[in-house]
Amino acid sequence: MTTAPRDLAELAELVRRAAAAGEALAPRGSGTWWPDAAPGARPVSLAALDVISDFNPADLVVTAGAGVPLGRLAARLAERGVWLPLDPPGSPARTVGGALATGSGGPLAAHYGPARDHVLGLVVVAGDGTVLRLGGRVMKNVAGLDLAKLVIGGCGAFGVIAEAHLRLRARPRTDRTAVWLASADRAARVAAAALAAGAVPAALEVMSPPLAAALGWGGGGEREWALAVRALGNAAEVAEELEMVASAAGTPPALALEGEAPWTAWRETVGTWPVVLRVGAEPAAWPEAVALAAPHLGVTRGPAAASVTVPRGTVRLGAARCAPEAARVLRAAAAARGWPVTLERADAATRAAVGIWGALPPATDALAHDLAGLFDPAGCLGGRGEGAGV
Amino acid sequence: MHLDLAEELARIVGARFVRTAPAELGTFASDGLPTLHRTPALVVFPGSTDEVSRVLALLAARDVPFVARGAGTGLSGGALAEAPAALVTLTRLARIRRVDAANRRAVVEPGVVNVALSRAAAPFGLMYAPDPSSQTACTIGGNVAENAGGPHCLKYGVTTNHVLALEVVLPSGAVVRLGSPGGEPWGPDLVGVFVGSEGLFGIATEITVRLVPVPPQVRTMLADYTSLRQAGEAVSAVIAEGIVPAALEMMDRSAIQMVESSVYAAGYPADAAAVLLVELDGRGGAVEADARLAQAILVRSGARAVRVARDAAERERLWQGRKKAFGAMGRAGADLVVQDTVVPRTALPDVLEEIAAIGARYRLRVTNVFHAGDGNLHPNLSFDASDPDQLARVRAASAEIMRTCVAAGGTITGEHGVGLDKLAYLPLVCGPDELGLMAAVRRVFDPGERANPGKVLPTGAAAAGLREWRPWSAS
């Protein structure tokens, strides 16, 4: 039985009662990213919190309810010539609240930063039903501690996001993408050379052959990794950016694409991976991170499904399933290099068995545990159980 | 008691790095805020993470509060320590440990001066983007504590957008590493909550930051207006056109006059009501196209003239007026309070008029020099701190300015922090639930509340109305 509060007051009341009754809740957005709720937790649909309550294009700020689908938000923003450069994998039905709760960014994080860099403020319901107003609606704000950072990417353990104040940008006039196909080694060399030459593309994403093939860009062979570079801005800026990468590559791109469509396809395709792991490596270390992870993802032949946001060192890996022991071994190997491995997407059983974050370094774990305990004193948001596993 | 403590600290850091003489303590009694002064019990200068850890462990064992300090350029009183608190000054931790060009990042100690990092990165074609006006003196550690901004943060983002990982010594003396070298959090975003925590959570002893490429072309232009309102409206017009200037700064008539009558004269038109300093950066063609567009918008919005710097020397001169404005303001009065509020960009024209009215009402000279593109105002109040009546008027006017900005949908500080200065005003933007939670979060890092005591969060009677949050272990 899913409960669907119609507004902030109802949501707060629902959480308050659940906390008092010792009941566990599983807040949900569209239900398209995490496919199911933890067993024993009552699903709470936030779909009705779908109001874009305050939209000031001239100030480049919008206030959107957690249940607003990203696709609908984008369309509304586009009508007024502005946009939100947040492009997490998944369908356009994915919601503002879901993307922020999981801290999911996409290829545009290369230039515009991860999800947290777009948030000016949040309205959050803490685990005891208290409504918290964190941050504000202005571009800069250092009034008090920045608690919203804990909620974004907190996977629900630090409260239910009800509403977000988001920073917007003017819509770029030109949007072009160039794709090169190459071996992993060559893709790495070209990406490194472009960055060394001073490239600042909106996105610089390397995709492994299975993903490149699924996007229709290659045949899936070992030498068909895709290096996709997206440039945004005025016409001259876009031309200069792509020329710079072309000169680093030494060859013209295999494909020259216009507009958002290829990236919408990227989001949809990565959104079909049942399990998504995110490794946080150094930008130049991505080939090693991909190689390190592949054997643990049930890939026996050829490269794993992977997409790398090179300037951030974010390595996303797709798999059909993820065994707890394999994840433990991978995490230990990654931790030795200083890389966290986050389970960005999986079904509830896998989330429970593998853990979203796995074992944190002990000192960090103590801090995270105590902080989550403040935001969710009764543990009804899953902080103590499945949820974020803290 | 403190002699004994000083001796023990000396055993950790060496005798010459512990100061207790009143004359020496006096030099640490102020930061960039002229209205408040506090004298620490002693000053200690640790020279390594290990020394910071042992110093904090000793202070914990003795239950002595402490305040971390970098260059002391802060503008909210955040780096002031009052006996029995010890001042832990981090200027010896000033090594740039690594500039990692391939990964566009650097690993630095907290005492590294902001501009020194950009200098070290320059040979690799990289820079550290956040550039507070005090960047030739302020330290990266202080920037992290305050989540510092600066003129170029309009395009590049503030400090929190550039910090990837931290090594932190907690008030207990324990050393923890937060974040990862790629910037991906380990679990919850503890780096994000640490940045801007104003010294309440401990001391960052190693900071990993992102670097960005130095833009190959820079175009700087100065637009002058006969109306403050028109200048304010032009700010929104430029941004609305899709141009992302590297910086978009405004100075009002008072600021122009002060600069032009000082040794820092930048050639601003002395009869203008306001000037906008617009800087565009990037590659040649892109900057060229945006510059043409920006110039047209500025003219259309009523600029009397738009002057484009022809070379680096002229650009330097245009910026000189902005960067030295605070020095120039020293002429108008013995002391200067640099206010720091933020409003929605479109509210600038109205709010600037209201601030002018507040200044007139309290018979104070208000000078506006600020980051207009972000809506981040710096109304500066010139006064003589030795005159109690003037001091009282400055405090009352500051309070009214903050209430005006909050009423316009803004906030009480955009980049200077709460510190001591804004303690009383934080409740204007944070309720008792939020303030209580902030206090509880602080106790997770610092159960004894010994790190930067009395700053940011209400204490004593003011804290009485705050909601008390208890962790599940205690409930």
Interface residues (C-beta under 8 A of the other chain):
Chain A: N56 P57 A58 D59 L60 V61 G81 G103 G113 P114 R116 D117 A126 T130 V131 L132 R133 L134 G136 R137 V138 M139 K140 N141 V142 A143 G144 L145 D146 L147 K149 L150 I152 G153 G154 A157 F158 R169 A170 R171 P172 R173 A192 L195 A196 G198 A199 V200 G233 N234 A235 A236 E237 A239 E240 E241 M244 R278 V279 G280 A281 E282 P283 A284 A285 P311 R312 G313 T314 G338 W339 P340 T342 W357 L360 P361 A363 T364 D365 L367 A368 D370 L371 A372 G373 L374 F375 D376 P377 A378 G379 R384 A388 V390
Chain B: D100 A101 A102 N103 R104 R105 G125 E146 N147 G149 C153 G157 V158 T160 N161 A174 V175 V176 R177 L178 S180 P181 G182 G183 E184 P185 W186 G187 P188 D189 L190 G192 V193 V195 G196 S197 L200 V212 P213 V214 P216 S236 I239 A240 E241 G242 I243 V244 G282 R283 G284 G285 A286 E288 A289 D290 L293 V342 V343 P344 R345 T346 H371 D374 G375 N376 G409 G410 T411 I412 T413 G414 E415 H416 G417 V418 K422 L426 V429 C430 G431 D433 E434 L435 L437 M438 A440 V441 R442 V444 F445 V456 L457 R467 W469 R470 P471 W472 S473 S475
